[in-house]
Amino acid sequence: MELPVIVLGGGGHAKVLLDILRLMGVKVAGISLVEPTVDKLYGYPVIGDDTDVLERYPAREFMLVNAVGSIGPAVGRRDVYEQFRARGYRFASVIHPSAIIASDSLIGEGAQIMAGAIIQPGCQIGDNVIINTKASIDHDVIVGHHVHVAVGATIAGCVRIDEGAFIGAGSTIIQNVSIGTNSLVGAGAVVIRDVRAGATVLGVPAKEG
Ligand SMILES: CC(C)(COP(=O)(O)OP(=O)(O)OC[C@H]1O[C@@H](n2cnc3c(N)ncnc32)[C@H](O)[C@@H]1OP(=O)(O)O)[C@@H](O)C(=O)NCCC(=O)NCCS
């Protein structure tokens, strides 16, 4: 990555991303916060809020990293991504060196693949997706834009996860299942049937709750 990056957001997700950026050897120009009340965070300069990014850090000279987390459908995270993309900014992909990614997998813009994650052959990972710590994505899985697969989730082969869905920590999705747009799979659920768009499913086996 030739351009320095600006990290948008300063919560726990930012902390993890900054550690990966350091391991990747990426230069971090600073962090943008909604309320920039400090000068430094995690050892990096706070450069202001999103308006300061637009005014002082042109898209041709900086890339962005979306550090807005998401638990549930990724509304805020998606808005940040789409608003900056519409102004010509590009989002850097952040991939932990310990992630295992099959060589034929397609990884979208700004995807974030955390420590110990595994992506097997034939997968497509959309833009602005999080594949979180130790999540496992088996062969031929399609992951739509803005999806968050949370820590330790296990996705079996040929699953389809549509745009904006949230797959909870430690959940399991069996093979060939489709997960609808903006749906939410609760932590620890075992999904054995398709999930409707916008639905929340919980438990073992997972049911709408
Ligand atoms: C499903 C979820 C969003 C519900 O959150 P909530 O709306 O705040 O729900 P509450 O905690 O008020 O619980 C409501 C009911 O659902 C049950 N429940 C909540 N989460 C559940 C889960 N994952 N599986 C089974 N039951 C669950 C609660 O026990 C409670 O039942 P009760 O009414 O009989 O007491 C949340 O519990 C969850 O699983 N979030 C995912 C977190 C995650 O994966 N984080 C990873 C970050 S990387």
PDBQT file of the ligand as one rigid body, heavy atoms in Angstrom, charges set to zero:
ROOT
HETATM    1  C1  LIG A 301     -29.092 -11.497  19.668  1.00  0.00    +0.000 C 
HETATM    2  C2  LIG A 301     -28.664 -10.237  20.387  1.00  0.00    +0.000 C 
HETATM    3  C3  LIG A 301     -28.375  -9.120  19.359  1.00  0.00    +0.000 C 
HETATM    4  C4  LIG A 301     -29.813  -9.826  21.306  1.00  0.00    +0.000 C 
HETATM    5  O1  LIG A 301     -29.455  -8.698  22.018  1.00  0.00    +0.000 OA
HETATM    6  P1  LIG A 301     -30.599  -7.893  22.853  1.00  0.00    +0.000 P 
HETATM    7  O2  LIG A 301     -31.659  -7.430  21.918  1.00  0.00    +0.000 OA
HETATM    8  O3  LIG A 301     -29.893  -6.876  23.673  1.00  0.00    +0.000 OA
HETATM    9  O4  LIG A 301     -31.250  -9.029  23.710  1.00  0.00    +0.000 OA
HETATM   10  P2  LIG A 301     -31.252  -9.272  25.296  1.00  0.00    +0.000 P 
HETATM   11  O5  LIG A 301     -29.848  -9.429  25.816  1.00  0.00    +0.000 OA
HETATM   12  O6  LIG A 301     -32.123  -8.220  25.910  1.00  0.00    +0.000 OA
HETATM   13  O7  LIG A 301     -31.972 -10.687  25.375  1.00  0.00    +0.000 OA
HETATM   14  C5  LIG A 301     -33.324 -10.858  24.987  1.00  0.00    +0.000 C 
HETATM   15  C6  LIG A 301     -33.652 -12.336  25.122  1.00  0.00    +0.000 C 
HETATM   16  O8  LIG A 301     -32.958 -13.072  24.093  1.00  0.00    +0.000 OA
HETATM   17  C7  LIG A 301     -32.087 -14.033  24.679  1.00  0.00    +0.000 C 
HETATM   18  N1  LIG A 301     -30.852 -14.023  23.899  1.00  0.00    +0.000 N 
HETATM   19  C8  LIG A 301     -30.071 -12.964  23.646  1.00  0.00    +0.000 A 
HETATM   20  N2  LIG A 301     -29.037 -13.306  22.867  1.00  0.00    +0.000 NA
HETATM   21  C9  LIG A 301     -29.175 -14.613  22.631  1.00  0.00    +0.000 A 
HETATM   22  C10 LIG A 301     -28.408 -15.532  21.888  1.00  0.00    +0.000 A 
HETATM   23  N3  LIG A 301     -27.305 -15.152  21.232  1.00  0.00    +0.000 N 
HETATM   24  N4  LIG A 301     -28.834 -16.806  21.816  1.00  0.00    +0.000 NA
HETATM   25  C11 LIG A 301     -29.954 -17.202  22.483  1.00  0.00    +0.000 A 
HETATM   26  N5  LIG A 301     -30.730 -16.364  23.204  1.00  0.00    +0.000 NA
HETATM   27  C12 LIG A 301     -30.344 -15.082  23.286  1.00  0.00    +0.000 A 
HETATM   28  C13 LIG A 301     -31.865 -13.569  26.111  1.00  0.00    +0.000 C 
HETATM   29  O9  LIG A 301     -31.526 -14.655  26.956  1.00  0.00    +0.000 OA
HETATM   30  C14 LIG A 301     -33.185 -12.961  26.439  1.00  0.00    +0.000 C 
HETATM   31  O10 LIG A 301     -34.105 -13.987  26.736  1.00  0.00    +0.000 OA
HETATM   32  P3  LIG A 301     -35.235 -13.809  27.861  1.00  0.00    +0.000 P 
HETATM   33  O11 LIG A 301     -36.113 -12.679  27.388  1.00  0.00    +0.000 OA
HETATM   34  O12 LIG A 301     -35.920 -15.145  27.880  1.00  0.00    +0.000 OA
HETATM   35  O13 LIG A 301     -34.503 -13.486  29.115  1.00  0.00    +0.000 OA
HETATM   36  C15 LIG A 301     -27.370 -10.456  21.196  1.00  0.00    +0.000 C 
HETATM   37  O14 LIG A 301     -27.560 -11.144  22.408  1.00  0.00    +0.000 OA
HETATM   38  C16 LIG A 301     -26.295 -11.182  20.407  1.00  0.00    +0.000 C 
HETATM   39  O15 LIG A 301     -26.200 -12.405  20.307  1.00  0.00    +0.000 OA
HETATM   40  N6  LIG A 301     -25.418 -10.336  19.828  1.00  0.00    +0.000 N 
HETATM   41  C17 LIG A 301     -24.283 -10.781  19.092  1.00  0.00    +0.000 C 
HETATM   42  C18 LIG A 301     -23.000 -10.340  19.837  1.00  0.00    +0.000 C 
HETATM   43  C19 LIG A 301     -21.763 -10.746  19.105  1.00  0.00    +0.000 C 
HETATM   44  O16 LIG A 301     -21.739 -11.692  18.354  1.00  0.00    +0.000 OA
HETATM   45  N7  LIG A 301     -20.699  -9.980  19.293  1.00  0.00    +0.000 N 
HETATM   46  C20 LIG A 301     -19.461 -10.199  18.594  1.00  0.00    +0.000 C 
HETATM   47  C21 LIG A 301     -18.697  -8.948  18.415  1.00  0.00    +0.000 C 
HETATM   48  S1  LIG A 301     -17.279  -9.222  17.429  1.00  0.00    +0.000 SA
ENDROOT
TORSDOF 0
